[in-house]
Amino acid sequence: MLILPLIKNLKKKTNFMTTLNYMAIALLTFLVMECITWFTHKYVMHGFLWVLHKDHHQPKYNSIFEKNDTFFLVFSYSQYNAFLLWFFSVFK
Ligand SMILES: [Zn+2]
């Protein structure tokens, strides 16, 4: 998927570099987010918020929801606010 725009713009050097920049940004974002995810899981979810995450590692559940689902709400709320900041151009 990422290689298709690169192939289309091979003859145009400026578009080629722009495409490379976008690919580098996407790759860098992926790598940084993987590091943040690893850190969050190891030191936050298995740290001071273990009380919410513990049932995720247990094989039996009493209901269809887990306490661990709270993280979904926390992370989606922060992403929702990030989207609002972008949408309303707060930082321009
Ligand atoms: Zn875990």
PDB file of the backbone (N, CA, C, O) and the ligand in Angstrom, with CONECT records:
HET     ZN  A 101       1
ATOM      1  N   MET A   1       0.818  -1.192   0.000  1.00  0.00           N
ATOM      2  CA  MET A   1       0.000   0.000   0.000  1.00  0.00           C
ATOM      3  C   MET A   1       0.864   1.259   0.000  1.00  0.00           C
ATOM      4  O   MET A   1       0.613   2.185  -0.772  1.00  0.00           O
ATOM      5  N   LEU A   2       1.869   1.297   0.854  1.00  0.00           N
ATOM      6  CA  LEU A   2       2.700   2.492   0.936  1.00  0.00           C
ATOM      7  C   LEU A   2       3.587   2.659  -0.278  1.00  0.00           C
ATOM      8  O   LEU A   2       4.013   3.773  -0.581  1.00  0.00           O
ATOM      9  N   ILE A   3       3.872   1.579  -0.976  1.00  0.00           N
ATOM     10  CA  ILE A   3       4.808   1.650  -2.092  1.00  0.00           C
ATOM     11  C   ILE A   3       4.138   2.202  -3.347  1.00  0.00           C
ATOM     12  O   ILE A   3       4.834   2.723  -4.219  1.00  0.00           O
ATOM     13  N   LEU A   4       2.817   2.108  -3.473  1.00  0.00           N
ATOM     14  CA  LEU A   4       2.136   2.565  -4.680  1.00  0.00           C
ATOM     15  C   LEU A   4       2.328   4.065  -4.954  1.00  0.00           C
ATOM     16  O   LEU A   4       2.660   4.417  -6.085  1.00  0.00           O
ATOM     17  N   PRO A   5       2.138   4.954  -3.991  1.00  0.00           N
ATOM     18  CA  PRO A   5       2.388   6.373  -4.273  1.00  0.00           C
ATOM     19  C   PRO A   5       3.845   6.629  -4.640  1.00  0.00           C
ATOM     20  O   PRO A   5       4.139   7.518  -5.439  1.00  0.00           O
ATOM     21  N   LEU A   6       4.741   5.864  -4.068  1.00  0.00           N
ATOM     22  CA  LEU A   6       6.163   6.020  -4.368  1.00  0.00           C
ATOM     23  C   LEU A   6       6.449   5.681  -5.823  1.00  0.00           C
ATOM     24  O   LEU A   6       7.193   6.405  -6.484  1.00  0.00           O
ATOM     25  N   ILE A   7       5.883   4.609  -6.331  1.00  0.00           N
ATOM     26  CA  ILE A   7       6.092   4.196  -7.711  1.00  0.00           C
ATOM     27  C   ILE A   7       5.479   5.203  -8.681  1.00  0.00           C
ATOM     28  O   ILE A   7       6.080   5.510  -9.711  1.00  0.00           O
ATOM     29  N   LYS A   8       4.296   5.719  -8.366  1.00  0.00           N
ATOM     30  CA  LYS A   8       3.634   6.685  -9.237  1.00  0.00           C
ATOM     31  C   LYS A   8       4.430   7.967  -9.379  1.00  0.00           C
ATOM     32  O   LYS A   8       4.378   8.613 -10.426  1.00  0.00           O
ATOM     33  N   ASN A   9       5.168   8.349  -8.342  1.00  0.00           N
ATOM     34  CA  ASN A   9       5.864   9.631  -8.337  1.00  0.00           C
ATOM     35  C   ASN A   9       7.365   9.506  -8.558  1.00  0.00           C
ATOM     36  O   ASN A   9       8.117  10.417  -8.212  1.00  0.00           O
ATOM     37  N   LEU A  10       7.807   8.400  -9.124  1.00  0.00           N
ATOM     38  CA  LEU A  10       9.241   8.212  -9.308  1.00  0.00           C
ATOM     39  C   LEU A  10       9.864   9.265 -10.218  1.00  0.00           C
ATOM     40  O   LEU A  10      11.003   9.669  -9.984  1.00  0.00           O
ATOM     41  N   LYS A  11       9.144   9.728 -11.261  1.00  0.00           N
ATOM     42  CA  LYS A  11       9.700  10.673 -12.216  1.00  0.00           C
ATOM     43  C   LYS A  11       9.725  12.096 -11.684  1.00  0.00           C
ATOM     44  O   LYS A  11      10.520  12.907 -12.158  1.00  0.00           O
ATOM     45  N   LYS A  12       8.898  12.417 -10.736  1.00  0.00           N
ATOM     46  CA  LYS A  12       8.848  13.751 -10.167  1.00  0.00           C
ATOM     47  C   LYS A  12       9.631  13.753  -8.864  1.00  0.00           C
ATOM     48  O   LYS A  12       9.201  13.162  -7.874  1.00  0.00           O
ATOM     49  N   LYS A  13      10.783  14.421  -8.866  1.00  0.00           N
ATOM     50  CA  LYS A  13      11.668  14.354  -7.714  1.00  0.00           C
ATOM     51  C   LYS A  13      11.036  14.978  -6.467  1.00  0.00           C
ATOM     52  O   LYS A  13      11.188  14.438  -5.371  1.00  0.00           O
ATOM     53  N   THR A  14      10.340  16.092  -6.613  1.00  0.00           N
ATOM     54  CA  THR A  14       9.756  16.725  -5.432  1.00  0.00           C
ATOM     55  C   THR A  14       8.663  15.847  -4.836  1.00  0.00           C
ATOM     56  O   THR A  14       8.583  15.695  -3.616  1.00  0.00           O
ATOM     57  N   ASN A  15       7.817  15.266  -5.690  1.00  0.00           N
ATOM     58  CA  ASN A  15       6.784  14.373  -5.172  1.00  0.00           C
ATOM     59  C   ASN A  15       7.390  13.109  -4.584  1.00  0.00           C
ATOM     60  O   ASN A  15       6.887  12.560  -3.603  1.00  0.00           O
ATOM     61  N   PHE A  16       8.491  12.651  -5.205  1.00  0.00           N
ATOM     62  CA  PHE A  16       9.183  11.470  -4.690  1.00  0.00           C
ATOM     63  C   PHE A  16       9.684  11.731  -3.278  1.00  0.00           C
ATOM     64  O   PHE A  16       9.510  10.895  -2.391  1.00  0.00           O
ATOM     65  N   MET A  17      10.312  12.898  -3.065  1.00  0.00           N
ATOM     66  CA  MET A  17      10.814  13.228  -1.739  1.00  0.00           C
ATOM     67  C   MET A  17       9.669  13.427  -0.750  1.00  0.00           C
ATOM     68  O   MET A  17       9.768  13.041   0.414  1.00  0.00           O
ATOM     69  N   THR A  18       8.578  14.036  -1.226  1.00  0.00           N
ATOM     70  CA  THR A  18       7.415  14.207  -0.352  1.00  0.00           C
ATOM     71  C   THR A  18       6.861  12.860   0.064  1.00  0.00           C
ATOM     72  O   THR A  18       6.520  12.655   1.229  1.00  0.00           O
ATOM     73  N   THR A  19       6.772  11.952  -0.877  1.00  0.00           N
ATOM     74  CA  THR A  19       6.284  10.613  -0.567  1.00  0.00           C
ATOM     75  C   THR A  19       7.212   9.910   0.402  1.00  0.00           C
ATOM     76  O   THR A  19       6.758   9.243   1.332  1.00  0.00           O
ATOM     77  N   LEU A  20       8.526  10.058   0.185  1.00  0.00           N
ATOM     78  CA  LEU A  20       9.482   9.463   1.128  1.00  0.00           C
ATOM     79  C   LEU A  20       9.317  10.060   2.517  1.00  0.00           C
ATOM     80  O   LEU A  20       9.399   9.346   3.517  1.00  0.00           O
ATOM     81  N   ASN A  21       9.083  11.370   2.583  1.00  0.00           N
ATOM     82  CA  ASN A  21       8.879  12.017   3.877  1.00  0.00           C
ATOM     83  C   ASN A  21       7.643  11.456   4.572  1.00  0.00           C
ATOM     84  O   ASN A  21       7.674  11.162   5.767  1.00  0.00           O
ATOM     85  N   TYR A  22       6.550  11.310   3.815  1.00  0.00           N
ATOM     86  CA  TYR A  22       5.333  10.752   4.413  1.00  0.00           C
ATOM     87  C   TYR A  22       5.557   9.323   4.897  1.00  0.00           C
ATOM     88  O   TYR A  22       5.085   8.944   5.969  1.00  0.00           O
ATOM     89  N   MET A  23       6.279   8.532   4.105  1.00  0.00           N
ATOM     90  CA  MET A  23       6.570   7.161   4.512  1.00  0.00           C
ATOM     91  C   MET A  23       7.444   7.131   5.756  1.00  0.00           C
ATOM     92  O   MET A  23       7.240   6.304   6.644  1.00  0.00           O
ATOM     93  N   ALA A  24       8.425   8.040   5.819  1.00  0.00           N
ATOM     94  CA  ALA A  24       9.289   8.106   6.997  1.00  0.00           C
ATOM     95  C   ALA A  24       8.498   8.536   8.227  1.00  0.00           C
ATOM     96  O   ALA A  24       8.699   8.002   9.317  1.00  0.00           O
ATOM     97  N   ILE A  25       7.597   9.505   8.049  1.00  0.00           N
ATOM     98  CA  ILE A  25       6.760   9.957   9.169  1.00  0.00           C
ATOM     99  C   ILE A  25       5.859   8.822   9.648  1.00  0.00           C
ATOM    100  O   ILE A  25       5.701   8.622  10.853  1.00  0.00           O
ATOM    101  N   ALA A  26       5.261   8.070   8.700  1.00  0.00           N
ATOM    102  CA  ALA A  26       4.402   6.952   9.073  1.00  0.00           C
ATOM    103  C   ALA A  26       5.195   5.887   9.823  1.00  0.00           C
ATOM    104  O   ALA A  26       4.731   5.367  10.838  1.00  0.00           O
ATOM    105  N   LEU A  27       6.386   5.561   9.329  1.00  0.00           N
ATOM    106  CA  LEU A  27       7.223   4.555   9.982  1.00  0.00           C
ATOM    107  C   LEU A  27       7.670   5.024  11.356  1.00  0.00           C
ATOM    108  O   LEU A  27       7.615   4.261  12.320  1.00  0.00           O
ATOM    109  N   LEU A  28       8.112   6.272  11.456  1.00  0.00           N
ATOM    110  CA  LEU A  28       8.541   6.826  12.738  1.00  0.00           C
ATOM    111  C   LEU A  28       7.385   6.858  13.740  1.00  0.00           C
ATOM    112  O   LEU A  28       7.566   6.539  14.915  1.00  0.00           O
ATOM    113  N   THR A  29       6.206   7.242  13.272  1.00  0.00           N
ATOM    114  CA  THR A  29       5.031   7.269  14.143  1.00  0.00           C
ATOM    115  C   THR A  29       4.718   5.868  14.658  1.00  0.00           C
ATOM    116  O   THR A  29       4.421   5.684  15.838  1.00  0.00           O
ATOM    117  N   PHE A  30       4.788   4.882  13.763  1.00  0.00           N
ATOM    118  CA  PHE A  30       4.547   3.488  14.158  1.00  0.00           C
ATOM    119  C   PHE A  30       5.545   3.051  15.225  1.00  0.00           C
ATOM    120  O   PHE A  30       5.158   2.462  16.234  1.00  0.00           O
ATOM    121  N   LEU A  31       6.831   3.338  15.005  1.00  0.00           N
ATOM    122  CA  LEU A  31       7.860   2.911  15.949  1.00  0.00           C
ATOM    123  C   LEU A  31       7.708   3.603  17.300  1.00  0.00           C
ATOM    124  O   LEU A  31       7.847   2.965  18.343  1.00  0.00           O
ATOM    125  N   VAL A  32       7.425   4.899  17.286  1.00  0.00           N
ATOM    126  CA  VAL A  32       7.251   5.642  18.541  1.00  0.00           C
ATOM    127  C   VAL A  32       6.024   5.128  19.294  1.00  0.00           C
ATOM    128  O   VAL A  32       6.062   4.962  20.513  1.00  0.00           O
ATOM    129  N   MET A  33       4.936   4.878  18.561  1.00  0.00           N
ATOM    130  CA  MET A  33       3.725   4.390  19.216  1.00  0.00           C
ATOM    131  C   MET A  33       3.920   2.986  19.788  1.00  0.00           C
ATOM    132  O   MET A  33       3.360   2.662  20.836  1.00  0.00           O
ATOM    133  N   GLU A  34       4.710   2.149  19.108  1.00  0.00           N
ATOM    134  CA  GLU A  34       5.004   0.825  19.654  1.00  0.00           C
ATOM    135  C   GLU A  34       5.779   0.941  20.952  1.00  0.00           C
ATOM    136  O   GLU A  34       5.522   0.193  21.895  1.00  0.00           O
ATOM    137  N   CYS A  35       6.738   1.879  21.017  1.00  0.00           N
ATOM    138  CA  CYS A  35       7.506   2.094  22.252  1.00  0.00           C
ATOM    139  C   CYS A  35       6.594   2.606  23.363  1.00  0.00           C
ATOM    140  O   CYS A  35       6.692   2.154  24.503  1.00  0.00           O
ATOM    141  N   ILE A  36       5.719   3.537  23.040  1.00  0.00           N
ATOM    142  CA  ILE A  36       4.789   4.076  24.045  1.00  0.00           C
ATOM    143  C   ILE A  36       3.835   2.984  24.531  1.00  0.00           C
ATOM    144  O   ILE A  36       3.532   2.899  25.721  1.00  0.00           O
ATOM    145  N   THR A  37       3.367   2.153  23.604  1.00  0.00           N
ATOM    146  CA  THR A  37       2.473   1.060  23.978  1.00  0.00           C
ATOM    147  C   THR A  37       3.170   0.077  24.902  1.00  0.00           C
ATOM    148  O   THR A  37       2.608  -0.348  25.911  1.00  0.00           O
ATOM    149  N   TRP A  38       4.408  -0.286  24.548  1.00  0.00           N
ATOM    150  CA  TRP A  38       5.177  -1.208  25.395  1.00  0.00           C
ATOM    151  C   TRP A  38       5.373  -0.601  26.786  1.00  0.00           C
ATOM    152  O   TRP A  38       5.165  -1.276  27.795  1.00  0.00           O
ATOM    153  N   PHE A  39       5.771   0.667  26.838  1.00  0.00           N
ATOM    154  CA  PHE A  39       6.018   1.339  28.113  1.00  0.00           C
ATOM    155  C   PHE A  39       4.736   1.406  28.944  1.00  0.00           C
ATOM    156  O   PHE A  39       4.750   1.117  30.141  1.00  0.00           O
ATOM    157  N   THR A  40       3.631   1.787  28.305  1.00  0.00           N
ATOM    158  CA  THR A  40       2.355   1.905  29.008  1.00  0.00           C
ATOM    159  C   THR A  40       1.900   0.563  29.560  1.00  0.00           C
ATOM    160  O   THR A  40       1.450   0.474  30.703  1.00  0.00           O
ATOM    161  N   HIS A  41       2.017  -0.483  28.743  1.00  0.00           N
ATOM    162  CA  HIS A  41       1.590  -1.800  29.209  1.00  0.00           C
ATOM    163  C   HIS A  41       2.448  -2.279  30.372  1.00  0.00           C
ATOM    164  O   HIS A  41       1.932  -2.808  31.356  1.00  0.00           O
ATOM    165  N   LYS A  42       3.761  -2.090  30.253  1.00  0.00           N
ATOM    166  CA  LYS A  42       4.663  -2.621  31.274  1.00  0.00           C
ATOM    167  C   LYS A  42       4.618  -1.819  32.573  1.00  0.00           C
ATOM    168  O   LYS A  42       4.572  -2.403  33.656  1.00  0.00           O
ATOM    169  N   TYR A  43       4.631  -0.500  32.480  1.00  0.00           N
ATOM    170  CA  TYR A  43       4.820   0.305  33.686  1.00  0.00           C
ATOM    171  C   TYR A  43       3.540   0.962  34.197  1.00  0.00           C
ATOM    172  O   TYR A  43       3.482   1.340  35.367  1.00  0.00           O
ATOM    173  N   VAL A  44       2.522   1.108  33.367  1.00  0.00           N
ATOM    174  CA  VAL A  44       1.269   1.707  33.841  1.00  0.00           C
ATOM    175  C   VAL A  44       0.230   0.620  34.096  1.00  0.00           C
ATOM    176  O   VAL A  44      -0.320   0.524  35.193  1.00  0.00           O
ATOM    177  N   MET A  45      -0.036  -0.197  33.078  1.00  0.00           N
ATOM    178  CA  MET A  45      -1.075  -1.223  33.226  1.00  0.00           C
ATOM    179  C   MET A  45      -0.640  -2.328  34.189  1.00  0.00           C
ATOM    180  O   MET A  45      -1.463  -2.857  34.936  1.00  0.00           O
ATOM    181  N   HIS A  46       0.638  -2.676  34.176  1.00  0.00           N
ATOM    182  CA  HIS A  46       1.146  -3.665  35.121  1.00  0.00           C
ATOM    183  C   HIS A  46       1.741  -2.991  36.335  1.00  0.00           C
ATOM    184  O   HIS A  46       2.323  -3.662  37.187  1.00  0.00           O
ATOM    185  N   GLY A  47       1.609  -1.692  36.434  1.00  0.00           N
ATOM    186  CA  GLY A  47       2.107  -0.931  37.577  1.00  0.00           C
ATOM    187  C   GLY A  47       0.972  -0.452  38.442  1.00  0.00           C
ATOM    188  O   GLY A  47       0.240  -1.244  39.036  1.00  0.00           O
ATOM    189  N   PHE A  48       0.833   0.865  38.506  1.00  0.00           N
ATOM    190  CA  PHE A  48      -0.152   1.418  39.444  1.00  0.00           C
ATOM    191  C   PHE A  48      -1.602   1.210  39.000  1.00  0.00           C
ATOM    192  O   PHE A  48      -2.504   1.403  39.815  1.00  0.00           O
ATOM    193  N   LEU A  49      -1.865   0.831  37.760  1.00  0.00           N
ATOM    194  CA  LEU A  49      -3.237   0.541  37.327  1.00  0.00           C
ATOM    195  C   LEU A  49      -3.480  -0.960  37.141  1.00  0.00           C
ATOM    196  O   LEU A  49      -4.359  -1.374  36.385  1.00  0.00           O
ATOM    197  N   TRP A  50      -2.687  -1.756  37.845  1.00  0.00           N
ATOM    198  CA  TRP A  50      -2.834  -3.209  37.770  1.00  0.00           C
ATOM    199  C   TRP A  50      -4.227  -3.648  38.206  1.00  0.00           C
ATOM    200  O   TRP A  50      -4.749  -4.647  37.711  1.00  0.00           O
ATOM    201  N   VAL A  51      -4.825  -2.910  39.123  1.00  0.00           N
ATOM    202  CA  VAL A  51      -6.161  -3.270  39.617  1.00  0.00           C
ATOM    203  C   VAL A  51      -7.185  -3.270  38.476  1.00  0.00           C
ATOM    204  O   VAL A  51      -8.161  -4.018  38.528  1.00  0.00           O
ATOM    205  N   LEU A  52      -6.975  -2.449  37.457  1.00  0.00           N
ATOM    206  CA  LEU A  52      -7.884  -2.426  36.299  1.00  0.00           C
ATOM    207  C   LEU A  52      -7.496  -3.451  35.228  1.00  0.00           C
ATOM    208  O   LEU A  52      -8.348  -3.928  34.480  1.00  0.00           O
ATOM    209  N   HIS A  53      -6.228  -3.778  35.163  1.00  0.00           N
ATOM    210  CA  HIS A  53      -5.723  -4.619  34.079  1.00  0.00           C
ATOM    211  C   HIS A  53      -5.672  -6.098  34.446  1.00  0.00           C
ATOM    212  O   HIS A  53      -5.582  -6.955  33.567  1.00  0.00           O
ATOM    213  N   LYS A  54      -5.730  -6.398  35.744  1.00  0.00           N
ATOM    214  CA  LYS A  54      -5.520  -7.769  36.231  1.00  0.00           C
ATOM    215  C   LYS A  54      -6.476  -8.771  35.582  1.00  0.00           C
ATOM    216  O   LYS A  54      -6.050  -9.856  35.184  1.00  0.00           O
ATOM    217  N   ASP A  55      -7.759  -8.426  35.470  1.00  0.00           N
ATOM    218  CA  ASP A  55      -8.717  -9.394  34.937  1.00  0.00           C
ATOM    219  C   ASP A  55      -8.491  -9.713  33.457  1.00  0.00           C
ATOM    220  O   ASP A  55      -9.003 -10.715  32.958  1.00  0.00           O
ATOM    221  N   HIS A  56      -7.742  -8.882  32.763  1.00  0.00           N
ATOM    222  CA  HIS A  56      -7.435  -9.137  31.360  1.00  0.00           C
ATOM    223  C   HIS A  56      -6.547 -10.377  31.207  1.00  0.00           C
ATOM    224  O   HIS A  56      -6.614 -11.067  30.190  1.00  0.00           O
ATOM    225  N   HIS A  57      -5.720 -10.656  32.211  1.00  0.00           N
ATOM    226  CA  HIS A  57      -4.809 -11.794  32.155  1.00  0.00           C
ATOM    227  C   HIS A  57      -5.369 -13.038  32.826  1.00  0.00           C
ATOM    228  O   HIS A  57      -4.689 -14.061  32.904  1.00  0.00           O
ATOM    229  N   GLN A  58      -6.598 -12.958  33.309  1.00  0.00           N
ATOM    230  CA  GLN A  58      -7.235 -14.133  33.909  1.00  0.00           C
ATOM    231  C   GLN A  58      -8.126 -14.792  32.858  1.00  0.00           C
ATOM    232  O   GLN A  58      -8.813 -14.102  32.104  1.00  0.00           O
ATOM    233  N   PRO A  59      -8.116 -16.115  32.807  1.00  0.00           N
ATOM    234  CA  PRO A  59      -8.856 -16.807  31.734  1.00  0.00           C
ATOM    235  C   PRO A  59     -10.369 -16.749  31.861  1.00  0.00           C
ATOM    236  O   PRO A  59     -11.064 -16.852  30.850  1.00  0.00           O
ATOM    237  N   LYS A  60     -10.901 -16.589  33.059  1.00  0.00           N
ATOM    238  CA  LYS A  60     -12.355 -16.619  33.238  1.00  0.00           C
ATOM    239  C   LYS A  60     -12.884 -15.226  33.554  1.00  0.00           C
ATOM    240  O   LYS A  60     -12.294 -14.482  34.338  1.00  0.00           O
ATOM    241  N   TYR A  61     -13.999 -14.894  32.933  1.00  0.00           N
ATOM    242  CA  TYR A  61     -14.638 -13.607  33.168  1.00  0.00           C
ATOM    243  C   TYR A  61     -16.028 -13.851  33.734  1.00  0.00           C
ATOM    244  O   TYR A  61     -16.687 -14.840  33.412  1.00  0.00           O
ATOM    245  N   ASN A  62     -16.452 -12.939  34.571  1.00  0.00           N
ATOM    246  CA  ASN A  62     -17.811 -13.036  35.121  1.00  0.00           C
ATOM    247  C   ASN A  62     -18.833 -12.368  34.215  1.00  0.00           C
ATOM    248  O   ASN A  62     -20.026 -12.649  34.324  1.00  0.00           O
ATOM    249  N   SER A  63     -18.393 -11.495  33.330  1.00  0.00           N
ATOM    250  CA  SER A  63     -19.310 -10.827  32.411  1.00  0.00           C
ATOM    251  C   SER A  63     -18.603 -10.625  31.075  1.00  0.00           C
ATOM    252  O   SER A  63     -17.442 -11.000  30.912  1.00  0.00           O
ATOM    253  N   ILE A  64     -19.310 -10.034  30.129  1.00  0.00           N
ATOM    254  CA  ILE A  64     -18.672  -9.819  28.829  1.00  0.00           C
ATOM    255  C   ILE A  64     -17.693  -8.653  28.884  1.00  0.00           C
ATOM    256  O   ILE A  64     -16.831  -8.529  28.014  1.00  0.00           O
ATOM    257  N   PHE A  65     -17.814  -7.806  29.885  1.00  0.00           N
ATOM    258  CA  PHE A  65     -16.885  -6.685  30.034  1.00  0.00           C
ATOM    259  C   PHE A  65     -15.864  -6.998  31.120  1.00  0.00           C
ATOM    260  O   PHE A  65     -16.126  -7.753  32.056  1.00  0.00           O
ATOM    261  N   GLU A  66     -14.696  -6.391  30.960  1.00  0.00           N
ATOM    262  CA  GLU A  66     -13.636  -6.516  31.952  1.00  0.00           C
ATOM    263  C   GLU A  66     -13.372  -5.133  32.531  1.00  0.00           C
ATOM    264  O   GLU A  66     -13.756  -4.120  31.947  1.00  0.00           O
ATOM    265  N   LYS A  67     -12.720  -5.103  33.672  1.00  0.00           N
ATOM    266  CA  LYS A  67     -12.253  -3.812  34.188  1.00  0.00           C
ATOM    267  C   LYS A  67     -11.235  -3.218  33.223  1.00  0.00           C
ATOM    268  O   LYS A  67     -11.094  -1.999  33.121  1.00  0.00           O
ATOM    269  N   ASN A  68     -10.533  -4.094  32.520  1.00  0.00           N
ATOM    270  CA  ASN A  68      -9.519  -3.664  31.557  1.00  0.00           C
ATOM    271  C   ASN A  68     -10.114  -2.805  30.441  1.00  0.00           C
ATOM    272  O   ASN A  68      -9.398  -2.024  29.815  1.00  0.00           O
ATOM    273  N   ASP A  69     -11.406  -2.941  30.188  1.00  0.00           N
ATOM    274  CA  ASP A  69     -12.055  -2.128  29.161  1.00  0.00           C
ATOM    275  C   ASP A  69     -12.041  -0.645  29.498  1.00  0.00           C
ATOM    276  O   ASP A  69     -12.277   0.192  28.626  1.00  0.00           O
ATOM    277  N   THR A  70     -11.772  -0.320  30.725  1.00  0.00           N
ATOM    278  CA  THR A  70     -11.645   1.082  31.132  1.00  0.00           C
ATOM    279  C   THR A  70     -10.542   1.776  30.340  1.00  0.00           C
ATOM    280  O   THR A  70     -10.645   2.961  30.024  1.00  0.00           O
ATOM    281  N   PHE A  71      -9.487   1.028  30.020  1.00  0.00           N
ATOM    282  CA  PHE A  71      -8.388   1.619  29.253  1.00  0.00           C
ATOM    283  C   PHE A  71      -8.858   2.068  27.872  1.00  0.00           C
ATOM    284  O   PHE A  71      -8.393   3.079  27.345  1.00  0.00           O
ATOM    285  N   PHE A  72      -9.779   1.309  27.296  1.00  0.00           N
ATOM    286  CA  PHE A  72     -10.335   1.705  26.002  1.00  0.00           C
ATOM    287  C   PHE A  72     -10.983   3.081  26.107  1.00  0.00           C
ATOM    288  O   PHE A  72     -10.797   3.930  25.235  1.00  0.00           O
ATOM    289  N   LEU A  73     -11.730   3.293  27.157  1.00  0.00           N
ATOM    290  CA  LEU A  73     -12.392   4.584  27.343  1.00  0.00           C
ATOM    291  C   LEU A  73     -11.370   5.701  27.561  1.00  0.00           C
ATOM    292  O   LEU A  73     -11.503   6.787  26.997  1.00  0.00           O
ATOM    293  N   VAL A  74     -10.361   5.436  28.372  1.00  0.00           N
ATOM    294  CA  VAL A  74      -9.337   6.453  28.656  1.00  0.00           C
ATOM    295  C   VAL A  74      -8.585   6.818  27.382  1.00  0.00           C
ATOM    296  O   VAL A  74      -8.421   7.998  27.070  1.00  0.00           O
ATOM    297  N   PHE A  75      -8.124   5.799  26.640  1.00  0.00           N
ATOM    298  CA  PHE A  75      -7.336   6.073  25.441  1.00  0.00           C
ATOM    299  C   PHE A  75      -8.193   6.711  24.340  1.00  0.00           C
ATOM    300  O   PHE A  75      -7.722   7.600  23.630  1.00  0.00           O
ATOM    301  N   SER A  76      -9.424   6.275  24.195  1.00  0.00           N
ATOM    302  CA  SER A  76     -10.269   6.871  23.158  1.00  0.00           C
ATOM    303  C   SER A  76     -10.652   8.301  23.519  1.00  0.00           C
ATOM    304  O   SER A  76     -10.799   9.145  22.635  1.00  0.00           O
ATOM    305  N   TYR A  77     -10.812   8.579  24.804  1.00  0.00           N
ATOM    306  CA  TYR A  77     -11.130   9.945  25.222  1.00  0.00           C
ATOM    307  C   TYR A  77      -9.966  10.893  24.904  1.00  0.00           C
ATOM    308  O   TYR A  77     -10.176  12.013  24.438  1.00  0.00           O
ATOM    309  N   SER A  78      -8.747  10.431  25.161  1.00  0.00           N
ATOM    310  CA  SER A  78      -7.598  11.284  24.858  1.00  0.00           C
ATOM    311  C   SER A  78      -7.453  11.487  23.346  1.00  0.00           C
ATOM    312  O   SER A  78      -7.109  12.582  22.902  1.00  0.00           O
ATOM    313  N   GLN A  79      -7.713  10.444  22.557  1.00  0.00           N
ATOM    314  CA  GLN A  79      -7.632  10.575  21.099  1.00  0.00           C
ATOM    315  C   GLN A  79      -8.739  11.471  20.565  1.00  0.00           C
ATOM    316  O   GLN A  79      -8.530  12.225  19.614  1.00  0.00           O
ATOM    317  N   TYR A  80      -9.913  11.389  21.175  1.00  0.00           N
ATOM    318  CA  TYR A  80     -11.019  12.254  20.784  1.00  0.00           C
ATOM    319  C   TYR A  80     -10.650  13.720  21.011  1.00  0.00           C
ATOM    320  O   TYR A  80     -10.931  14.577  20.173  1.00  0.00           O
ATOM    321  N   ASN A  81     -10.025  13.994  22.138  1.00  0.00           N
ATOM    322  CA  ASN A  81      -9.610  15.372  22.413  1.00  0.00           C
ATOM    323  C   ASN A  81      -8.507  15.828  21.465  1.00  0.00           C
ATOM    324  O   ASN A  81      -8.485  16.990  21.057  1.00  0.00           O
ATOM    325  N   ALA A  82      -7.601  14.939  21.116  1.00  0.00           N
ATOM    326  CA  ALA A  82      -6.566  15.280  20.142  1.00  0.00           C
ATOM    327  C   ALA A  82      -7.201  15.607  18.796  1.00  0.00           C
ATOM    328  O   ALA A  82      -6.786  16.548  18.119  1.00  0.00           O
ATOM    329  N   PHE A  83      -8.209  14.824  18.413  1.00  0.00           N
ATOM    330  CA  PHE A  83      -8.920  15.108  17.168  1.00  0.00           C
ATOM    331  C   PHE A  83      -9.586  16.469  17.224  1.00  0.00           C
ATOM    332  O   PHE A  83      -9.533  17.218  16.248  1.00  0.00           O
ATOM    333  N   LEU A  84     -10.210  16.808  18.337  1.00  0.00           N
ATOM    334  CA  LEU A  84     -10.872  18.113  18.467  1.00  0.00           C
ATOM    335  C   LEU A  84      -9.869  19.250  18.361  1.00  0.00           C
ATOM    336  O   LEU A  84     -10.151  20.270  17.733  1.00  0.00           O
ATOM    337  N   LEU A  85      -8.693  19.080  18.976  1.00  0.00           N
ATOM    338  CA  LEU A  85      -7.652  20.112  18.889  1.00  0.00           C
ATOM    339  C   LEU A  85      -7.257  20.335  17.438  1.00  0.00           C
ATOM    340  O   LEU A  85      -7.079  21.475  17.010  1.00  0.00           O
ATOM    341  N   TRP A  86      -7.117  19.236  16.669  1.00  0.00           N
ATOM    342  CA  TRP A  86      -6.774  19.358  15.253  1.00  0.00           C
ATOM    343  C   TRP A  86      -7.947  19.956  14.465  1.00  0.00           C
ATOM    344  O   TRP A  86      -7.752  20.842  13.633  1.00  0.00           O
ATOM    345  N   PHE A  87      -9.142  19.476  14.724  1.00  0.00           N
ATOM    346  CA  PHE A  87     -10.301  19.890  13.940  1.00  0.00           C
ATOM    347  C   PHE A  87     -10.581  21.380  14.093  1.00  0.00           C
ATOM    348  O   PHE A  87     -10.920  22.055  13.121  1.00  0.00           O
ATOM    349  N   PHE A  88     -10.442  21.883  15.289  1.00  0.00           N
ATOM    350  CA  PHE A  88     -10.701  23.305  15.525  1.00  0.00           C
ATOM    351  C   PHE A  88      -9.434  24.158  15.414  1.00  0.00           C
ATOM    352  O   PHE A  88      -9.434  25.332  15.782  1.00  0.00           O
ATOM    353  N   SER A  89      -8.357  23.557  14.903  1.00  0.00           N
ATOM    354  CA  SER A  89      -7.107  24.268  14.631  1.00  0.00           C
ATOM    355  C   SER A  89      -6.639  25.091  15.824  1.00  0.00           C
ATOM    356  O   SER A  89      -6.332  26.275  15.690  1.00  0.00           O
ATOM    357  N   VAL A  90      -6.588  24.479  16.947  1.00  0.00           N
ATOM    358  CA  VAL A  90      -6.207  25.152  18.183  1.00  0.00           C
ATOM    359  C   VAL A  90      -4.760  25.622  18.138  1.00  0.00           C
ATOM    360  O   VAL A  90      -4.450  26.678  18.689  1.00  0.00           O
ATOM    361  N   PHE A  91      -3.865  24.872  17.500  1.00  0.00           N
ATOM    362  CA  PHE A  91      -2.446  25.203  17.519  1.00  0.00           C
ATOM    363  C   PHE A  91      -1.971  26.020  16.335  1.00  0.00           C
ATOM    364  O   PHE A  91      -0.765  26.189  16.159  1.00  0.00           O
ATOM    365  N   LYS A  92      -2.885  26.536  15.509  1.00  0.00           N
ATOM    366  CA  LYS A  92      -2.449  27.356  14.366  1.00  0.00           C
ATOM    367  C   LYS A  92      -2.265  28.788  14.757  1.00  0.00           C
ATOM    368  O   LYS A  92      -1.902  29.615  13.921  1.00  0.00           O
TER     369      LYS A  92
HETATM  370 ZN    ZN A 101      -0.857  -7.045  30.580  1.00  0.00          ZN2+
END
